[in-house]
Amino acid sequence: MATITDVSLLANVSKATVSRVMSGSRGVKPESREAVLRAAEELNYRPNAAAQTLANQRSDYIGVILSSTDAGQVSSYLPLLAKALKAKGKHMLVQFAETPAEQVRMVEDLNQRHCDAIISLGGTVEELKNDNIIAIDSLADVSHAIGYDYKFAAESACRFLSSKGHSSIAIVVDDDSFASSQVIDGYKTSLQNSAMPVNRQLIVTANGNSEQAIMSLLNSYHPFTALVVMRDSQAAVAMNLFRDFNLATPQEVSIVSLEDSQLASQLNPPLTCISYPSQQIVDFAMEQLDAILDDKPMSPRPLITGRLVTRESVTNRG
């Protein structure tokens, strides 16, 4: 006899979505509803009334998936999420994922624990398309998504550096993701608007190894007076390597990060950043959570725009 798990696997949705479809609840995407109904018909699935009642009960647990390699993300969002969920009488189950494969496993694990919803920071995997997932800074096409305007952030960083007299700006992006491509687009747009050439040798990808990426810039023999990075941790690596090569920050190389974690103000010198309103983003996530719990549709929000926070990692260039 087919089970709700069989239907969820065949329809590629969560068991919570299957339960909502079979109980006639609103707030399910039409394509998800159709997929569930097709899978149920194919498997000849008929929900047991008692099991359906159990499935519809609230566990009051909310899953949270964070990056195990991004300390800034953890320090910025985990306390805020814990406070907001506690105010709603919800308990938090935290999982850490380093790769997309791990993220898929964490989503499956949290669904098996009957979490009412899952909040995921970052990620690109198809698993994030489940209707019970709130994706913060995600690249997945999901109903409950809160994204950053990385193109605007990169433009703002480069425009600021250009105003300080920097005409040779290098950049480090995370990987080959959509967010990284948006950063590069903003970088190129800003340079072109400032009538500066785009040197492809000054665009490098970290792919999980920031030190190697920074070293490739230093070994390229293409001089640069400023560096834009996507993460504060990448800035920390750059500062250490620059010291090894007797390059002072910011006197010889200024640095701007497109993140503003607690690490930024602790670095020496403190890091100029594009800062995002963490509390506002968590508030948006709680609005999305309410929509999921109440089976109500939620209109996608526009991309979140950051603001420039100036500190001592940037100096004027003669």
FISE-226042 format. One line per field, with one value per residue: residue in three letters; residue number from 1; y, x, z of N, C-alpha, C in turn. Coordinates in steps of 0.1 Angstrom, whole numbers, m for minus. Example, Ala and Ser with C-alpha at 12.3 -4.5 7.8 and 13.67 -1.06 7.14 Angstrom:
rest	[ALA,SER]
nr	[1,2]
n_v	[m57,m22]
n_u	[132,128]
n_w	[78,71]
ca_v	[m45,m11]
ca_u	[123,137]
ca_w	[78,71]
c_v	[m33,0]
c_u	[132,129]
c_w	[78,79]
This chain:
rest	[MET,ALA,THR,ILE,THR,ASP,VAL,SER,LEU,LEU,ALA,ASN,VAL,SER,LYS,ALA,THR,VAL,SER,ARG,VAL,MET,SER,GLY,SER,ARG,GLY,VAL,LYS,PRO,GLU,SER,ARG,GLU,ALA,VAL,LEU,ARG,ALA,ALA,GLU,GLU,LEU,ASN,TYR,ARG,PRO,ASN,ALA,ALA,ALA,GLN,THR,LEU,ALA,ASN,GLN,ARG,SER,ASP,TYR,ILE,GLY,VAL,ILE,LEU,SER,SER,THR,ASP,ALA,GLY,GLN,VAL,SER,SER,TYR,LEU,PRO,LEU,LEU,ALA,LYS,ALA,LEU,LYS,ALA,LYS,GLY,LYS,HIS,MET,LEU,VAL,GLN,PHE,ALA,GLU,THR,PRO,ALA,GLU,GLN,VAL,ARG,MET,VAL,GLU,ASP,LEU,ASN,GLN,ARG,HIS,CYS,ASP,ALA,ILE,ILE,SER,LEU,GLY,GLY,THR,VAL,GLU,GLU,LEU,LYS,ASN,ASP,ASN,ILE,ILE,ALA,ILE,ASP,SER,LEU,ALA,ASP,VAL,SER,HIS,ALA,ILE,GLY,TYR,ASP,TYR,LYS,PHE,ALA,ALA,GLU,SER,ALA,CYS,ARG,PHE,LEU,SER,SER,LYS,GLY,HIS,SER,SER,ILE,ALA,ILE,VAL,VAL,ASP,ASP,ASP,SER,PHE,ALA,SER,SER,GLN,VAL,ILE,ASP,GLY,TYR,LYS,THR,SER,LEU,GLN,ASN,SER,ALA,MET,PRO,VAL,ASN,ARG,GLN,LEU,ILE,VAL,THR,ALA,ASN,GLY,ASN,SER,GLU,GLN,ALA,ILE,MET,SER,LEU,LEU,ASN,SER,TYR,HIS,PRO,PHE,THR,ALA,LEU,VAL,VAL,MET,ARG,ASP,SER,GLN,ALA,ALA,VAL,ALA,MET,ASN,LEU,PHE,ARG,ASP,PHE,ASN,LEU,ALA,THR,PRO,GLN,GLU,VAL,SER,ILE,VAL,SER,LEU,GLU,ASP,SER,GLN,LEU,ALA,SER,GLN,LEU,ASN,PRO,PRO,LEU,THR,CYS,ILE,SER,TYR,PRO,SER,GLN,GLN,ILE,VAL,ASP,PHE,ALA,MET,GLU,GLN,LEU,ASP,ALA,ILE,LEU,ASP,ASP,LYS,PRO,MET,SER,PRO,ARG,PRO,LEU,ILE,THR,GLY,ARG,LEU,VAL,THR,ARG,GLU,SER,VAL,THR,ASN,ARG,GLY]
nr	[1,2,3,4,5,6,7,8,9,10,11,12,13,14,15,16,17,18,19,20,21,22,23,24,25,26,27,28,29,30,31,32,33,34,35,36,37,38,39,40,41,42,43,44,45,46,47,48,49,50,51,52,53,54,55,56,57,58,59,60,61,62,63,64,65,66,67,68,69,70,71,72,73,74,75,76,77,78,79,80,81,82,83,84,85,86,87,88,89,90,91,92,93,94,95,96,97,98,99,100,101,102,103,104,105,106,107,108,109,110,111,112,113,114,115,116,117,118,119,120,121,122,123,124,125,126,127,128,129,130,131,132,133,134,135,136,137,138,139,140,141,142,143,144,145,146,147,148,149,150,151,152,153,154,155,156,157,158,159,160,161,162,163,164,165,166,167,168,169,170,171,172,173,174,175,176,177,178,179,180,181,182,183,184,185,186,187,188,189,190,191,192,193,194,195,196,197,198,199,200,201,202,203,204,205,206,207,208,209,210,211,212,213,214,215,216,217,218,219,220,221,222,223,224,225,226,227,228,229,230,231,232,233,234,235,236,237,238,239,240,241,242,243,244,245,246,247,248,249,250,251,252,253,254,255,256,257,258,259,260,261,262,263,264,265,266,267,268,269,270,271,272,273,274,275,276,277,278,279,280,281,282,283,284,285,286,287,288,289,290,291,292,293,294,295,296,297,298,299,300,301,302,303,304,305,306,307,308,309,310,311,312,313,314,315,316,317,318]
n_v	[m12,22,50,82,91,78,91,118,115,107,128,148,166,180,160,175,191,173,165,189,192,169,173,195,220,255,276,261,257,257,239,222,211,197,179,163,152,137,119,106,94,77,60,50,61,65,86,77,84,89,90,112,132,132,139,166,179,202,204,223,228,243,240,249,257,262,275,256,266,293,315,341,343,326,339,363,357,335,341,361,347,327,342,354,331,320,339,333,310,287,260,256,237,231,227,220,227,221,216,214,188,180,198,189,165,175,189,167,153,171,173,147,148,161,189,220,240,251,270,282,293,306,285,264,243,220,210,230,240,231,236,243,256,284,305,322,345,329,309,294,289,297,299,312,333,353,375,389,420,416,426,454,458,452,472,495,492,493,518,534,529,538,565,572,573,549,530,505,477,447,415,391,363,340,315,297,305,320,343,350,356,378,396,400,411,436,446,449,467,490,496,501,523,541,545,527,501,466,441,408,392,401,391,367,334,319,293,278,279,304,314,303,316,344,342,336,361,376,364,369,391,414,445,459,481,480,458,438,417,389,379,384,368,361,386,387,366,377,400,388,374,396,409,390,394,418,439,466,471,497,511,502,483,486,474,461,445,425,418,420,410,401,397,417,442,435,430,440,464,476,466,479,477,463,464,444,446,427,422,431,413,389,395,396,369,358,367,352,327,327,328,303,286,293,285,303,322,339,368,372,389,420,422,425,455,465,487,510,508,525,520,516,502,512,536,569,573,588]
n_u	[8,6,23,23,49,58,43,52,78,76,62,80,79,74,63,46,35,21,2,m12,m24,m40,m58,m71,m62,m54,m28,m9,13,1,14,26,5,m8,12,12,m14,m13,7,m5,m27,m14,m2,m23,m31,m46,m54,m52,m76,m70,m43,m40,m50,m30,m8,m15,m12,5,40,54,81,107,128,162,186,220,252,280,305,305,309,302,276,263,267,254,227,216,212,191,171,165,155,132,117,112,96,73,66,78,101,135,153,185,206,237,251,275,278,258,247,248,230,206,203,199,175,158,161,151,124,116,116,93,91,74,81,109,138,161,194,210,220,214,199,175,158,150,127,105,73,73,96,115,136,165,186,189,194,175,144,119,88,87,109,138,159,192,203,228,241,237,251,277,282,279,301,323,319,323,350,361,356,374,397,407,417,423,409,405,386,370,349,324,318,305,279,246,244,271,276,260,273,297,286,277,302,315,298,300,328,328,311,327,346,367,389,380,397,402,420,419,397,386,377,367,358,356,382,397,422,438,426,432,460,463,457,478,499,495,507,494,489,470,450,429,405,376,355,333,327,333,351,368,380,395,413,426,438,457,474,483,499,519,531,542,524,505,473,451,469,483,467,433,403,370,341,312,296,285,293,298,325,336,340,359,383,416,428,395,366,354,321,293,263,236,202,199,180,156,154,151,126,110,113,98,73,69,69,46,27,31,24,m3,m13,m14,m10,20,33,61,90,108,143,166,182,215,235,262,288,312,346,379,393,396,413,421,434,460]
n_w	[0,m9,6,23,21,m2,m22,m19,m27,m54,m64,m59,m38,m5,24,39,20,4,23,27,1,m1,19,10,15,11,m5,m18,m45,m79,m97,m80,m66,m88,m94,m71,m71,m95,m88,m66,m79,m96,m79,m66,m41,m11,15,49,73,101,100,83,99,119,104,98,122,142,149,161,157,139,113,107,84,81,68,72,68,70,91,96,87,105,130,125,119,134,163,160,146,165,186,173,166,191,202,188,199,189,184,176,153,144,116,99,68,42,15,m16,m17,10,19,7,21,47,44,39,63,82,74,78,105,110,109,110,92,72,74,53,48,21,m7,m36,m45,m60,m42,m25,m35,m23,m8,19,26,35,19,24,10,m13,m43,m55,m72,m55,m37,m13,m8,0,m13,m20,m35,m53,m75,m74,m50,m57,m77,m61,m43,m60,m72,m50,m44,m68,m65,m46,m59,m70,m97,m105,m99,m82,m79,m60,m62,m51,m64,m93,m93,m96,m80,m78,m105,m107,m91,m106,m129,m118,m110,m135,m148,m132,m135,m163,m165,m152,m170,m169,m178,m181,m166,m171,m157,m132,m120,m100,m89,m59,m51,m27,m17,m6,m1,m21,m43,m37,m38,m65,m77,m67,m79,m105,m115,m123,m115,m87,m68,m52,m37,m40,m23,m17,8,43,55,34,30,54,50,27,39,56,38,23,42,45,21,23,18,27,42,45,29,6,m6,m8,7,2,14,4,24,58,85,120,121,105,118,136,123,114,95,105,85,55,42,24,38,50,61,87,108,96,75,88,100,77,70,91,84,61,72,88,67,55,77,80,56,34,4,m5,m17,m38,m25,m34,m43,m17,m8,m1,21,21,44,58,68,81,61,36,16,4,m29,m41]
ca_v	[0,34,59,96,93,74,102,129,112,106,142,157,177,175,153,185,196,162,165,200,189,158,179,206,233,265,280,252,261,248,228,212,204,188,168,154,145,127,108,99,86,67,50,46,64,70,89,72,96,91,94,126,141,133,147,180,185,210,199,236,228,250,236,260,252,272,270,252,273,308,320,354,340,320,349,374,353,325,347,368,337,321,352,355,319,318,348,326,297,277,255,256,226,237,218,227,220,227,214,212,174,180,206,180,156,182,191,155,150,180,169,135,152,167,203,228,247,251,283,279,304,302,273,264,229,220,206,242,244,226,248,246,262,298,306,335,346,316,310,286,296,293,309,320,336,366,375,401,426,415,435,467,459,453,485,505,490,497,532,541,528,547,579,573,573,536,527,491,470,432,410,376,358,327,303,299,306,332,354,355,362,392,405,403,421,449,451,453,478,501,499,507,536,550,545,519,488,454,432,395,386,406,385,353,326,312,278,272,281,318,316,301,327,356,340,337,375,381,358,373,403,425,453,464,489,477,444,436,403,387,375,390,358,363,398,383,358,386,408,380,372,408,411,381,399,432,449,471,474,500,520,497,477,488,462,462,433,426,412,428,401,406,397,429,453,429,429,451,474,473,464,486,467,465,458,441,447,414,421,433,401,379,399,391,355,354,369,341,316,329,324,288,280,296,280,314,325,350,374,373,402,424,419,434,464,468,501,511,511,528,518,520,493,519,549,577,569,600]
ca_u	[0,14,23,25,63,59,37,61,90,72,58,92,75,75,51,36,27,11,m9,m21,m31,m50,m68,m78,m58,m49,m15,0,15,m7,22,29,m8,m10,22,7,m26,m9,14,m15,m35,m6,1,m36,m29,m58,m50,m60,m82,m63,m29,m41,m51,m17,1,m18,m9,17,50,60,95,111,142,171,199,231,264,290,317,302,308,295,261,258,267,244,213,212,205,179,161,162,146,119,109,108,84,61,63,84,114,144,162,195,215,247,255,286,276,244,243,245,217,195,201,194,161,151,161,142,111,113,113,80,92,63,87,124,144,175,202,218,217,209,194,161,150,145,114,94,65,75,109,118,150,171,198,189,194,164,132,110,77,91,124,143,172,200,207,243,246,237,261,290,283,281,315,333,318,329,365,365,355,386,409,412,414,426,401,403,374,369,335,323,318,299,265,239,248,285,275,254,284,306,279,278,316,318,290,306,340,325,305,338,356,379,389,378,408,397,430,416,384,389,367,373,354,359,396,399,437,443,421,440,473,463,458,492,509,492,515,486,488,456,451,417,399,362,352,319,326,342,362,377,388,404,424,434,447,468,483,490,510,530,538,545,514,497,459,447,478,487,455,421,394,356,334,298,289,289,291,305,339,341,345,370,395,426,418,380,363,343,312,279,256,222,195,196,167,145,153,144,112,104,112,87,60,68,66,31,20,32,16,m17,m17,m18,0,28,39,76,95,119,156,170,193,224,240,276,293,327,355,393,400,397,420,422,445,466]
ca_w	[0,m10,18,20,17,m16,m30,m18,m35,m68,m68,m57,m29,9,29,43,8,1,33,24,m11,2,29,4,20,2,m3,m25,m59,m88,m103,m69,m64,m99,m93,m60,m75,m105,m81,m58,m88,m102,m68,m60,m27,m4,29,61,80,113,96,78,111,125,95,99,135,143,158,166,154,127,109,102,78,79,62,82,65,70,105,96,85,117,140,122,118,144,174,156,143,178,193,166,167,205,204,182,206,181,187,165,150,136,109,91,55,35,1,m20,m13,24,21,4,32,58,42,41,77,90,70,85,119,109,111,104,81,72,70,48,44,10,m14,m50,m49,m64,m30,m19,m41,m15,m3,33,28,34,15,26,1,m20,m57,m60,m76,m45,m34,0,m10,3,m19,m20,m48,m54,m86,m69,m40,m64,m83,m50,m38,m70,m74,m39,m46,m79,m60,m38,m68,m74,m111,m108,m88,m84,m73,m57,m61,m44,m73,m106,m90,m101,m71,m82,m118,m105,m86,m117,m137,m111,m111,m149,m151,m125,m142,m176,m162,m148,m181,m166,m185,m173,m168,m167,m148,m118,m116,m96,m82,m47,m51,m14,m13,m7,m1,m35,m51,m35,m43,m80,m80,m64,m88,m119,m119,m128,m102,m83,m56,m44,m38,m36,m20,m14,22,52,57,23,33,64,43,19,47,61,27,19,52,41,9,27,13,38,40,31,22,m7,m12,0,6,5,14,2,36,70,97,132,118,97,127,144,116,115,99,103,71,48,38,20,49,48,74,92,115,87,67,97,101,64,71,100,76,52,81,91,55,54,88,78,43,26,m5,m1,m29,m37,m22,m42,m38,m6,m12,10,22,23,57,56,79,78,51,23,17,m9,m37,m46]
c_v	[12,43,73,99,89,85,114,127,113,120,152,169,171,168,163,190,186,163,177,198,180,163,191,219,242,267,270,257,252,237,217,204,193,176,158,146,134,116,100,90,74,56,45,49,70,73,83,84,99,96,109,136,143,141,162,186,192,204,211,236,234,246,248,254,263,266,267,260,288,312,333,352,335,331,360,369,344,331,354,358,330,330,353,343,316,327,342,313,285,273,254,243,230,226,226,220,228,226,212,198,173,187,197,171,163,185,179,151,158,177,157,137,160,182,210,235,247,264,279,291,300,289,274,252,230,216,218,247,239,238,251,252,277,300,320,335,333,319,301,294,291,304,318,323,350,367,389,406,427,424,449,469,460,466,495,504,496,513,540,540,537,562,582,573,560,533,513,483,455,428,395,373,344,315,306,301,319,344,359,361,376,401,409,413,435,455,456,466,491,506,506,521,546,550,538,506,476,444,418,388,390,401,370,347,318,297,271,273,296,321,314,312,340,354,341,352,380,376,362,384,414,434,458,471,487,463,444,421,401,384,381,381,358,375,395,375,367,395,401,378,385,412,402,386,414,442,453,474,486,508,515,490,479,476,466,448,435,419,421,420,408,406,410,440,448,428,441,453,470,474,472,476,472,457,456,441,433,412,422,420,390,382,394,376,350,357,357,328,316,324,309,281,282,291,291,317,338,356,375,387,406,421,430,442,467,483,500,515,513,527,521,511,500,533,556,573,582,605]
c_u	[9,12,25,39,65,54,46,73,87,69,70,88,76,62,41,28,17,m1,m18,m29,m43,m61,m75,m74,m53,m34,m5,1,7,1,25,16,m11,0,17,m5,m22,m2,4,m23,m27,m3,m11,m35,m42,m54,m59,m64,m74,m49,m29,m42,m38,m8,m2,m16,4,27,56,75,97,126,149,183,208,243,274,303,316,299,300,280,256,257,257,230,208,205,192,168,156,152,132,111,104,96,71,58,68,97,122,153,172,204,225,250,266,284,261,239,240,232,205,192,195,179,153,150,151,127,107,110,100,80,80,68,102,128,158,182,212,213,212,201,179,152,144,132,102,86,67,88,110,133,155,184,200,189,183,152,121,99,81,106,127,157,179,202,222,248,247,249,275,292,286,296,325,332,324,345,369,365,367,399,414,408,418,421,400,391,375,354,336,326,312,284,259,243,262,284,269,265,293,299,279,292,319,310,296,319,338,320,316,349,368,378,387,389,404,407,427,403,387,378,373,370,358,373,400,414,442,439,429,454,474,463,472,502,506,500,507,483,473,458,439,412,385,360,338,317,336,354,372,386,399,416,433,443,459,479,490,501,522,538,542,537,505,483,456,457,482,475,443,411,380,349,319,290,293,285,299,320,344,347,357,383,404,432,404,376,352,335,300,271,241,215,190,183,155,143,147,130,104,102,100,73,58,64,51,23,20,23,1,m22,m22,m7,8,35,54,80,106,132,159,183,202,228,255,279,308,334,369,400,401,404,419,435,449,459]
c_w	[0,3,13,15,2,m26,m30,m27,m50,m73,m66,m48,m15,13,34,32,4,10,30,12,m8,11,23,8,9,3,m10,m40,m68,m93,m92,m66,m75,m98,m82,m64,m86,m98,m73,m67,m93,m91,m61,m45,m22,11,39,69,93,110,91,89,118,117,96,112,134,153,166,165,140,124,104,97,75,73,73,80,66,84,106,95,98,128,138,124,129,156,171,153,156,185,187,167,182,208,198,189,198,186,175,164,140,129,101,79,48,20,m3,m16,1,27,18,16,45,57,44,56,85,86,77,100,121,113,104,92,82,67,66,43,33,3,m28,m54,m52,m52,m23,m25,m34,m9,11,37,26,31,16,18,m7,m35,m63,m63,m67,m43,m23,m1,m6,m2,m18,m34,m49,m65,m81,m58,m47,m70,m72,m45,m48,m73,m62,m40,m57,m74,m51,m46,m73,m88,m115,m96,m91,m76,m71,m55,m55,m53,m86,m105,m96,m93,m76,m96,m117,m100,m97,m126,m131,m112,m125,m152,m145,m132,m155,m175,m158,m158,m177,m173,m176,m176,m162,m157,m134,m113,m113,m88,m71,m47,m38,m9,m16,m8,m15,m44,m50,m40,m59,m84,m78,m74,m103,m124,m126,m115,m100,m70,m47,m47,m33,m34,m16,1,30,55,46,25,44,58,35,28,52,50,23,29,49,29,11,20,24,34,50,23,8,m14,m3,m3,10,4,11,12,48,83,109,130,112,107,136,137,118,102,98,89,66,41,31,30,46,61,79,99,106,79,76,99,88,65,80,93,67,60,84,79,53,64,86,64,34,16,m1,m14,m27,m34,m32,m35,m27,m10,0,10,25,37,56,69,74,68,37,25,4,m16,m45,m58]
